[in-house]
Amino acid sequence: MPYSHTTRARHVRPLLFLAAAALSLPACNFFEDPNFVEAEPGVLLQRVRGGNNGNGQGNGNGQNQGGESSEDGETYVGLDFVTTGPDGQPVGCSESDPEVAIELSFEGPDSGFEAVDTSTIAACGQTGAADVVLVVDNSGSQESVLQRTEESARSFAAQVLAAGGRVGIVRVSTHSRVLTELTDDQAIIDAAIDQLFVENGWTSLYDGIRMGNEVLGRALGTAAAEAHEDLDDFCQARRPFAVVAFTDGRDNNSSDEELATPESDGIDTTLNELFDLNIDGIRTPVYTVGLGLEPDHEKLTQLAQATGGTHLESFGEGALNISLGAIAEYPYATHRVCAQTSRKGCGVAWARVFYGGNGASDSFYEDGEVREVHIPCPHAAPAGRSVGILLKLSHPSIERATAARIARNAVSWATPVFSPRVLVVRDRAHNEHYADDPLFITELLEEGGFDVTFINEPNGGLSNGILKDYDVVWFSNPDQPLSRKNTLLSLLKFAGDGGGVILSGDDMTYSRFQSFPMTNLLHLEHESKGAYTCEQYTDRDEGGQWQVSLNATDHPVLAGVSQTSFAYGYSLDHATALDRGEEVLASATFTDGTCEKTVPVIVAFSAN
């Protein structure tokens, strides 16, 4: 793939010039009726990502909220832009406007910014290949509308596949459902589109969009830090990805407000949560298409703008096809800017991007748009021990004495240090359900004579500088999955350096939005949240109960509590062991007489 190289001398806020020459794109209409598509014109800052060549180890600098300083290695920043016109059509790339400037900070989102002033690469419309998940709402749609929807979806998929991309399909109805994961097989996509029609039904649109991100995460999310040979390699590493959502209605069941059934995955989704959709810490653009007057165009616009996408208001029988056809062309119009910065470091950083001033819009972000950037810290394979406790230890079904033994045994086994320093961290994304479980764990350990420090996860996630003074790190989120990949990478580096890691909570086998896998720490393959088991509700102490059994084993983590059992009424992740040397010490079984499900709940792994 050819790229043009430019090296610039140091100066404040260097400007890189992006494309904005108009490109006339043909639209294939299936329908002869008049149609109208309207969108906000301008420059879309879609994805901002960070990277390095894997040489900077990051020596840490105390409990900073940002990344780790390093004198070695090279640090990269990449930006993807698309310019659109008032009808949602992409504006093609050329060597003209808009202007772009990049600044980077490792200190926080409000300070410490310095201009990115070394080598840059600009690539304009080099490829149309992209990974896209199409989220289709046809709940209660008339049959004539369904036919046009299916035709438009097939046309959209054919465009993406012809450019070398992949497509996934999610159907929105009372409960959203993934019809196909990402694929480049048109026959599989056609078969999925044939399943779009659902008669009547409520609308779980927000769930469907979340599931679209989960499809991307399962295909694109990485379990470890990625290293790049040089700036060229970094710039070519990630092709565009996005979620495209079509609706002719309004969301009303993404939190099971109207109807809850075993077909639900048990995860409530709100509009504001979708603003944080990402893959490996890279924000996922969401393109929304609202057909007619019924959709909440204001909320769809908010979602699109918050994620770097755009909203297309579409009216007329042919408008959906035109709208999706325009979005399918966005990868061809993507202008990518990649820069190697003189700032050295890894972990969480913040990029401030100034851009605008093009033919489609006269606006310019003079104050800059600030985006969080994850720059992976290199780490070795785990050299220490880890324990996964997939339970809320403060749940009333677990006797305090049993919880205390499990907690203290886990810490003692996780490290060879006689008097270990223990850090207990509560995930910043926790909700109100058992939010004090990490404090309960801290109390149990202190009563056992351990030297324990409790903190809430910093806004930027955990850093190596925070962890370096401890022998064991216990990360807890009792009712939500881990949300920050920077935290995962810091824990992996800590384990790679021989530290002990303990993860606890009954949603820890997957990350939020499934943005990245948790397999490298837990050694478990996630299947589902487990809110429904054997078609029965098994969550919030309101349905069926699991029977948890601590195995008959002489493993030190279960010393004094083996062969103990108790009932548990919260959801337990459906997951399977990966057979990488991990040992399942406790499991839970649910049965209703005709169906039985068993899942691991305590897992231990030793690299020794």
JORAZI-V235402 format. One record per residue. N is the residue number from 1. RES is the residue in three letters. OMEGA is omega in whole degrees, -180 to 180 (999 if undefined). Layout:
n=N res=RES omega=OMEGA
n=N res=RES omega=OMEGA
This chain:
n=1 res=MET omega=-178
n=2 res=PRO omega=176
n=3 res=TYR omega=177
n=4 res=SER omega=-178
n=5 res=HIS omega=175
n=6 res=THR omega=175
n=7 res=THR omega=-174
n=8 res=ARG omega=174
n=9 res=ALA omega=-179
n=10 res=ARG omega=171
n=11 res=HIS omega=-177
n=12 res=VAL omega=174
n=13 res=ARG omega=177
n=14 res=PRO omega=-177
n=15 res=LEU omega=174
n=16 res=LEU omega=-173
n=17 res=PHE omega=-178
n=18 res=LEU omega=-174
n=19 res=ALA omega=172
n=20 res=ALA omega=178
n=21 res=ALA omega=-176
n=22 res=ALA omega=178
n=23 res=LEU omega=180
n=24 res=SER omega=-177
n=25 res=LEU omega=177
n=26 res=PRO omega=176
n=27 res=ALA omega=179
n=28 res=CYS omega=180
n=29 res=ASN omega=172
n=30 res=PHE omega=-169
n=31 res=PHE omega=-175
n=32 res=GLU omega=-177
n=33 res=ASP omega=176
n=34 res=PRO omega=179
n=35 res=ASN omega=-176
n=36 res=PHE omega=178
n=37 res=VAL omega=-179
n=38 res=GLU omega=179
n=39 res=ALA omega=177
n=40 res=GLU omega=-179
n=41 res=PRO omega=176
n=42 res=GLY omega=-179
n=43 res=VAL omega=179
n=44 res=LEU omega=171
n=45 res=LEU omega=-170
n=46 res=GLN omega=-176
n=47 res=ARG omega=172
n=48 res=VAL omega=-177
n=49 res=ARG omega=178
n=50 res=GLY omega=179
n=51 res=GLY omega=177
n=52 res=ASN omega=-179
n=53 res=ASN omega=173
n=54 res=GLY omega=-178
n=55 res=ASN omega=-178
n=56 res=GLY omega=-175
n=57 res=GLN omega=-180
n=58 res=GLY omega=-175
n=59 res=ASN omega=178
n=60 res=GLY omega=180
n=61 res=ASN omega=177
n=62 res=GLY omega=-176
n=63 res=GLN omega=176
n=64 res=ASN omega=178
n=65 res=GLN omega=-178
n=66 res=GLY omega=-172
n=67 res=GLY omega=-178
n=68 res=GLU omega=178
n=69 res=SER omega=-179
n=70 res=SER omega=179
n=71 res=GLU omega=-177
n=72 res=ASP omega=174
n=73 res=GLY omega=179
n=74 res=GLU omega=-177
n=75 res=THR omega=-176
n=76 res=TYR omega=174
n=77 res=VAL omega=179
n=78 res=GLY omega=-180
n=79 res=LEU omega=172
n=80 res=ASP omega=179
n=81 res=PHE omega=167
n=82 res=VAL omega=176
n=83 res=THR omega=-178
n=84 res=THR omega=177
n=85 res=GLY omega=-176
n=86 res=PRO omega=177
n=87 res=ASP omega=180
n=88 res=GLY omega=179
n=89 res=GLN omega=179
n=90 res=PRO omega=174
n=91 res=VAL omega=-171
n=92 res=GLY omega=-179
n=93 res=CYS omega=171
n=94 res=SER omega=-179
n=95 res=GLU omega=-180
n=96 res=SER omega=-176
n=97 res=ASP omega=6
n=98 res=PRO omega=180
n=99 res=GLU omega=-179
n=100 res=VAL omega=173
n=101 res=ALA omega=-176
n=102 res=ILE omega=171
n=103 res=GLU omega=-176
n=104 res=LEU omega=177
n=105 res=SER omega=170
n=106 res=PHE omega=-174
n=107 res=GLU omega=-178
n=108 res=GLY omega=-176
n=109 res=PRO omega=-175
n=110 res=ASP omega=-175
n=111 res=SER omega=173
n=112 res=GLY omega=-177
n=113 res=PHE omega=174
n=114 res=GLU omega=-178
n=115 res=ALA omega=171
n=116 res=VAL omega=-164
n=117 res=ASP omega=177
n=118 res=THR omega=-174
n=119 res=SER omega=177
n=120 res=THR omega=174
n=121 res=ILE omega=174
n=122 res=ALA omega=178
n=123 res=ALA omega=-173
n=124 res=CYS omega=173
n=125 res=GLY omega=-176
n=126 res=GLN omega=-177
n=127 res=THR omega=174
n=128 res=GLY omega=-177
n=129 res=ALA omega=-180
n=130 res=ALA omega=174
n=131 res=ASP omega=-172
n=132 res=VAL omega=173
n=133 res=VAL omega=180
n=134 res=LEU omega=-180
n=135 res=VAL omega=-171
n=136 res=VAL omega=175
n=137 res=ASP omega=175
n=138 res=ASN omega=-178
n=139 res=SER omega=178
n=140 res=GLY omega=-179
n=141 res=SER omega=177
n=142 res=GLN omega=-176
n=143 res=GLU omega=179
n=144 res=SER omega=177
n=145 res=VAL omega=179
n=146 res=LEU omega=-179
n=147 res=GLN omega=179
n=148 res=ARG omega=178
n=149 res=THR omega=-180
n=150 res=GLU omega=180
n=151 res=GLU omega=-180
n=152 res=SER omega=179
n=153 res=ALA omega=179
n=154 res=ARG omega=179
n=155 res=SER omega=178
n=156 res=PHE omega=-179
n=157 res=ALA omega=-180
n=158 res=ALA omega=177
n=159 res=GLN omega=-178
n=160 res=VAL omega=-179
n=161 res=LEU omega=180
n=162 res=ALA omega=179
n=163 res=ALA omega=180
n=164 res=GLY omega=-178
n=165 res=GLY omega=178
n=166 res=ARG omega=-177
n=167 res=VAL omega=169
n=168 res=GLY omega=-178
n=169 res=ILE omega=173
n=170 res=VAL omega=178
n=171 res=ARG omega=178
n=172 res=VAL omega=172
n=173 res=SER omega=178
n=174 res=THR omega=171
n=175 res=HIS omega=-179
n=176 res=SER omega=-175
n=177 res=ARG omega=175
n=178 res=VAL omega=180
n=179 res=LEU omega=173
n=180 res=THR omega=172
n=181 res=GLU omega=179
n=182 res=LEU omega=180
n=183 res=THR omega=173
n=184 res=ASP omega=-179
n=185 res=ASP omega=-178
n=186 res=GLN omega=-179
n=187 res=ALA omega=178
n=188 res=ILE omega=179
n=189 res=ILE omega=179
n=190 res=ASP omega=179
n=191 res=ALA omega=178
n=192 res=ALA omega=180
n=193 res=ILE omega=177
n=194 res=ASP omega=-179
n=195 res=GLN omega=-174
n=196 res=LEU omega=-171
n=197 res=PHE omega=172
n=198 res=VAL omega=-177
n=199 res=GLU omega=-180
n=200 res=ASN omega=179
n=201 res=GLY omega=174
n=202 res=TRP omega=-174
n=203 res=THR omega=176
n=204 res=SER omega=-175
n=205 res=LEU omega=-178
n=206 res=TYR omega=174
n=207 res=ASP omega=-178
n=208 res=GLY omega=179
n=209 res=ILE omega=176
n=210 res=ARG omega=180
n=211 res=MET omega=175
n=212 res=GLY omega=177
n=213 res=ASN omega=179
n=214 res=GLU omega=175
n=215 res=VAL omega=177
n=216 res=LEU omega=-178
n=217 res=GLY omega=-180
n=218 res=ARG omega=-179
n=219 res=ALA omega=-170
n=220 res=LEU omega=-177
n=221 res=GLY omega=-179
n=222 res=THR omega=-177
n=223 res=ALA omega=-177
n=224 res=ALA omega=178
n=225 res=ALA omega=177
n=226 res=GLU omega=176
n=227 res=ALA omega=-177
n=228 res=HIS omega=-177
n=229 res=GLU omega=-178
n=230 res=ASP omega=-177
n=231 res=LEU omega=178
n=232 res=ASP omega=-179
n=233 res=ASP omega=178
n=234 res=PHE omega=-174
n=235 res=CYS omega=-179
n=236 res=GLN omega=-167
n=237 res=ALA omega=-174
n=238 res=ARG omega=174
n=239 res=ARG omega=-177
n=240 res=PRO omega=173
n=241 res=PHE omega=-177
n=242 res=ALA omega=169
n=243 res=VAL omega=177
n=244 res=VAL omega=-175
n=245 res=ALA omega=176
n=246 res=PHE omega=175
n=247 res=THR omega=170
n=248 res=ASP omega=180
n=249 res=GLY omega=-178
n=250 res=ARG omega=177
n=251 res=ASP omega=176
n=252 res=ASN omega=-178
n=253 res=ASN omega=-179
n=254 res=SER omega=171
n=255 res=SER omega=-178
n=256 res=ASP omega=-178
n=257 res=GLU omega=-175
n=258 res=GLU omega=-175
n=259 res=LEU omega=175
n=260 res=ALA omega=179
n=261 res=THR omega=178
n=262 res=PRO omega=178
n=263 res=GLU omega=177
n=264 res=SER omega=176
n=265 res=ASP omega=175
n=266 res=GLY omega=180
n=267 res=ILE omega=177
n=268 res=ASP omega=-178
n=269 res=THR omega=176
n=270 res=THR omega=179
n=271 res=LEU omega=-177
n=272 res=ASN omega=179
n=273 res=GLU omega=-179
n=274 res=LEU omega=178
n=275 res=PHE omega=-176
n=276 res=ASP omega=179
n=277 res=LEU omega=-179
n=278 res=ASN omega=171
n=279 res=ILE omega=-178
n=280 res=ASP omega=180
n=281 res=GLY omega=178
n=282 res=ILE omega=-175
n=283 res=ARG omega=180
n=284 res=THR omega=175
n=285 res=PRO omega=176
n=286 res=VAL omega=175
n=287 res=TYR omega=-178
n=288 res=THR omega=178
n=289 res=VAL omega=177
n=290 res=GLY omega=-176
n=291 res=LEU omega=177
n=292 res=GLY omega=-175
n=293 res=LEU omega=-174
n=294 res=GLU omega=-178
n=295 res=PRO omega=175
n=296 res=ASP omega=-175
n=297 res=HIS omega=-180
n=298 res=GLU omega=-180
n=299 res=LYS omega=178
n=300 res=LEU omega=176
n=301 res=THR omega=178
n=302 res=GLN omega=-180
n=303 res=LEU omega=-179
n=304 res=ALA omega=-178
n=305 res=GLN omega=-179
n=306 res=ALA omega=-175
n=307 res=THR omega=-179
n=308 res=GLY omega=177
n=309 res=GLY omega=177
n=310 res=THR omega=178
n=311 res=HIS omega=179
n=312 res=LEU omega=174
n=313 res=GLU omega=-170
n=314 res=SER omega=-178
n=315 res=PHE omega=-180
n=316 res=GLY omega=-173
n=317 res=GLU omega=180
n=318 res=GLY omega=-172
n=319 res=ALA omega=-179
n=320 res=LEU omega=180
n=321 res=ASN omega=179
n=322 res=ILE omega=-179
n=323 res=SER omega=180
n=324 res=LEU omega=177
n=325 res=GLY omega=177
n=326 res=ALA omega=-179
n=327 res=ILE omega=179
n=328 res=ALA omega=180
n=329 res=GLU omega=-176
n=330 res=TYR omega=179
n=331 res=PRO omega=178
n=332 res=TYR omega=-178
n=333 res=ALA omega=-179
n=334 res=THR omega=176
n=335 res=HIS omega=-177
n=336 res=ARG omega=176
n=337 res=VAL omega=178
n=338 res=CYS omega=-176
n=339 res=ALA omega=171
n=340 res=GLN omega=-174
n=341 res=THR omega=176
n=342 res=SER omega=176
n=343 res=ARG omega=-180
n=344 res=LYS omega=176
n=345 res=GLY omega=176
n=346 res=CYS omega=-175
n=347 res=GLY omega=-179
n=348 res=VAL omega=176
n=349 res=ALA omega=179
n=350 res=TRP omega=176
n=351 res=ALA omega=174
n=352 res=ARG omega=-172
n=353 res=VAL omega=176
n=354 res=PHE omega=-177
n=355 res=TYR omega=178
n=356 res=GLY omega=177
n=357 res=GLY omega=-179
n=358 res=ASN omega=-177
n=359 res=GLY omega=-178
n=360 res=ALA omega=-177
n=361 res=SER omega=179
n=362 res=ASP omega=-177
n=363 res=SER omega=177
n=364 res=PHE omega=-180
n=365 res=TYR omega=-175
n=366 res=GLU omega=178
n=367 res=ASP omega=180
n=368 res=GLY omega=173
n=369 res=GLU omega=-175
n=370 res=VAL omega=177
n=371 res=ARG omega=173
n=372 res=GLU omega=-178
n=373 res=VAL omega=178
n=374 res=HIS omega=177
n=375 res=ILE omega=-170
n=376 res=PRO omega=172
n=377 res=CYS omega=-180
n=378 res=PRO omega=178
n=379 res=HIS omega=177
n=380 res=ALA omega=174
n=381 res=ALA omega=-178
n=382 res=PRO omega=177
n=383 res=ALA omega=-179
n=384 res=GLY omega=-178
n=385 res=ARG omega=178
n=386 res=SER omega=178
n=387 res=VAL omega=172
n=388 res=GLY omega=178
n=389 res=ILE omega=-170
n=390 res=LEU omega=-178
n=391 res=LEU omega=165
n=392 res=LYS omega=-175
n=393 res=LEU omega=179
n=394 res=SER omega=178
n=395 res=HIS omega=-174
n=396 res=PRO omega=179
n=397 res=SER omega=180
n=398 res=ILE omega=179
n=399 res=GLU omega=-177
n=400 res=ARG omega=-179
n=401 res=ALA omega=178
n=402 res=THR omega=178
n=403 res=ALA omega=-179
n=404 res=ALA omega=-180
n=405 res=ARG omega=180
n=406 res=ILE omega=-177
n=407 res=ALA omega=-177
n=408 res=ARG omega=177
n=409 res=ASN omega=-178
n=410 res=ALA omega=180
n=411 res=VAL omega=-178
n=412 res=SER omega=-179
n=413 res=TRP omega=-173
n=414 res=ALA omega=-177
n=415 res=THR omega=175
n=416 res=PRO omega=-178
n=417 res=VAL omega=-175
n=418 res=PHE omega=178
n=419 res=SER omega=-172
n=420 res=PRO omega=170
n=421 res=ARG omega=-172
n=422 res=VAL omega=174
n=423 res=LEU omega=175
n=424 res=VAL omega=-175
n=425 res=VAL omega=174
n=426 res=ARG omega=-179
n=427 res=ASP omega=-179
n=428 res=ARG omega=-177
n=429 res=ALA omega=-178
n=430 res=HIS omega=176
n=431 res=ASN omega=-173
n=432 res=GLU omega=-177
n=433 res=HIS omega=179
n=434 res=TYR omega=-178
n=435 res=ALA omega=-179
n=436 res=ASP omega=178
n=437 res=ASP omega=177
n=438 res=PRO omega=177
n=439 res=LEU omega=176
n=440 res=PHE omega=178
n=441 res=ILE omega=178
n=442 res=THR omega=180
n=443 res=GLU omega=179
n=444 res=LEU omega=-179
n=445 res=LEU omega=178
n=446 res=GLU omega=178
n=447 res=GLU omega=177
n=448 res=GLY omega=176
n=449 res=GLY omega=-180
n=450 res=PHE omega=174
n=451 res=ASP omega=-170
n=452 res=VAL omega=171
n=453 res=THR omega=177
n=454 res=PHE omega=173
n=455 res=ILE omega=166
n=456 res=ASN omega=179
n=457 res=GLU omega=178
n=458 res=PRO omega=-179
n=459 res=ASN omega=-180
n=460 res=GLY omega=-177
n=461 res=GLY omega=178
n=462 res=LEU omega=176
n=463 res=SER omega=179
n=464 res=ASN omega=179
n=465 res=GLY omega=178
n=466 res=ILE omega=-171
n=467 res=LEU omega=-166
n=468 res=LYS omega=-177
n=469 res=ASP omega=-174
n=470 res=TYR omega=178
n=471 res=ASP omega=179
n=472 res=VAL omega=174
n=473 res=VAL omega=178
n=474 res=TRP omega=-179
n=475 res=PHE omega=-173
n=476 res=SER omega=166
n=477 res=ASN omega=-170
n=478 res=PRO omega=-171
n=479 res=ASP omega=179
n=480 res=GLN omega=176
n=481 res=PRO omega=176
n=482 res=LEU omega=-172
n=483 res=SER omega=-174
n=484 res=ARG omega=177
n=485 res=LYS omega=178
n=486 res=ASN omega=176
n=487 res=THR omega=178
n=488 res=LEU omega=-178
n=489 res=LEU omega=177
n=490 res=SER omega=177
n=491 res=LEU omega=177
n=492 res=LEU omega=177
n=493 res=LYS omega=178
n=494 res=PHE omega=178
n=495 res=ALA omega=178
n=496 res=GLY omega=177
n=497 res=ASP omega=176
n=498 res=GLY omega=-180
n=499 res=GLY omega=177
n=500 res=GLY omega=-178
n=501 res=VAL omega=175
n=502 res=ILE omega=176
n=503 res=LEU omega=178
n=504 res=SER omega=-178
n=505 res=GLY omega=-175
n=506 res=ASP omega=173
n=507 res=ASP omega=-171
n=508 res=MET omega=-180
n=509 res=THR omega=177
n=510 res=TYR omega=178
n=511 res=SER omega=178
n=512 res=ARG omega=-176
n=513 res=PHE omega=-174
n=514 res=GLN omega=-177
n=515 res=SER omega=179
n=516 res=PHE omega=-179
n=517 res=PRO omega=179
n=518 res=MET omega=-170
n=519 res=THR omega=-175
n=520 res=ASN omega=177
n=521 res=LEU omega=-174
n=522 res=LEU omega=-179
n=523 res=HIS omega=177
n=524 res=LEU omega=177
n=525 res=GLU omega=-178
n=526 res=HIS omega=175
n=527 res=GLU omega=179
n=528 res=SER omega=179
n=529 res=LYS omega=177
n=530 res=GLY omega=177
n=531 res=ALA omega=174
n=532 res=TYR omega=179
n=533 res=THR omega=-176
n=534 res=CYS omega=178
n=535 res=GLU omega=175
n=536 res=GLN omega=179
n=537 res=TYR omega=-178
n=538 res=THR omega=-176
n=539 res=ASP omega=173
n=540 res=ARG omega=-180
n=541 res=ASP omega=-176
n=542 res=GLU omega=-178
n=543 res=GLY omega=179
n=544 res=GLY omega=-178
n=545 res=GLN omega=172
n=546 res=TRP omega=171
n=547 res=GLN omega=-178
n=548 res=VAL omega=-180
n=549 res=SER omega=173
n=550 res=LEU omega=-168
n=551 res=ASN omega=174
n=552 res=ALA omega=-175
n=553 res=THR omega=176
n=554 res=ASP omega=179
n=555 res=HIS omega=-176
n=556 res=PRO omega=-179
n=557 res=VAL omega=-179
n=558 res=LEU omega=180
n=559 res=ALA omega=178
n=560 res=GLY omega=-179
n=561 res=VAL omega=180
n=562 res=SER omega=-177
n=563 res=GLN omega=173
n=564 res=THR omega=176
n=565 res=SER omega=178
n=566 res=PHE omega=177
n=567 res=ALA omega=-178
n=568 res=TYR omega=-172
n=569 res=GLY omega=176
n=570 res=TYR omega=-180
n=571 res=SER omega=173
n=572 res=LEU omega=-180
n=573 res=ASP omega=169
n=574 res=HIS omega=-177
n=575 res=ALA omega=178
n=576 res=THR omega=178
n=577 res=ALA omega=-175
n=578 res=LEU omega=180
n=579 res=ASP omega=177
n=580 res=ARG omega=-177
n=581 res=GLY omega=177
n=582 res=GLU omega=178
n=583 res=GLU omega=177
n=584 res=VAL omega=-176
n=585 res=LEU omega=179
n=586 res=ALA omega=180
n=587 res=SER omega=178
n=588 res=ALA omega=-179
n=589 res=THR omega=173
n=590 res=PHE omega=177
n=591 res=THR omega=176
n=592 res=ASP omega=-180
n=593 res=GLY omega=179
n=594 res=THR omega=-178
n=595 res=CYS omega=179
n=596 res=GLU omega=179
n=597 res=LYS omega=178
n=598 res=THR omega=-178
n=599 res=VAL omega=176
n=600 res=PRO omega=178
n=601 res=VAL omega=171
n=602 res=ILE omega=-176
n=603 res=VAL omega=179
n=604 res=ALA omega=179
n=605 res=PHE omega=176
n=606 res=SER omega=179
n=607 res=ALA omega=-177
n=608 res=ASN omega=999
